[in-house]
Amino acid sequence: MTKSKGRVWHKKYKQHGIVPPRLRNVDREATWGFSNTVGWIYGHGTFCVTALKSPVLGLFRWMENAAHEGKQLEAEVSPHTGLVKRVFMDSRADDQQLYFDLKEKHHIQLVTRPRKGMDKSPRRLLMIAQMLTRQNLKDYRQRAVTVEPMQGLMKAVFDLQTCWMHGNRSNRWLFAAMGVAVQIAQLAAYRSGQSTWNIKQAVLGI
């Protein structure tokens, strides 16, 4: 989640479409979303896909701040049926329907963290058993090294604590451009045997 550019449109006003008279420089298309680390944020969301074995960005895309990330995951990986074998995501992807849709329709194994107490039905127990194999758990832990820090890298490279622009459309193309710039720099670093993390200078040309 990234804070919107300008001032905050408080939820009690936004849900009724009321803009207070003195509220200026506000992004009317931003939305409210909740982060476990920083709490409520008014802004825009980003969806990031990273290769598990090597820290290389696969996708950096705009998404609505309050959107369902599990459904976004399915939308992004389903076109790659036959190429993608496994996907790993935190507990926001703990959705039984999502799990079996990926597995049965696209032959993709989802691995996520099951919510506590949600292990009662036979189909749910099957899902958990298929996910929590020794190899899947080992690879899930690898996310902390190669996957989770990638969002931090994107924010550090572009100083993306706050959006640069107002509106969904502007942030959509801007985030995509940022992702492509990082991909180009990481590909060059990977081919030359250098770190794919130390790419800020190459991206910004400084």
Secondary structure, DSSP 4 states (H G I P E B T S, - for coil): -EEPSSB---HHHHTTT---TT--SB-TT-EEEEETTTEEEEEEEEEEEE-SSS--EEEEEEE-TTS-HHHHHHHHHGGGBTTB-EEE--GGG--HHHHHHHHHHH--EEE--PPTT---SHHHHHHHHHH--HHHHHHHHHHHHHTHHHHHHHHHHHTTTB-SSSSHHHHHHHHHHHHHHHHHHHHHHHHTT--SS--HHHHHT-
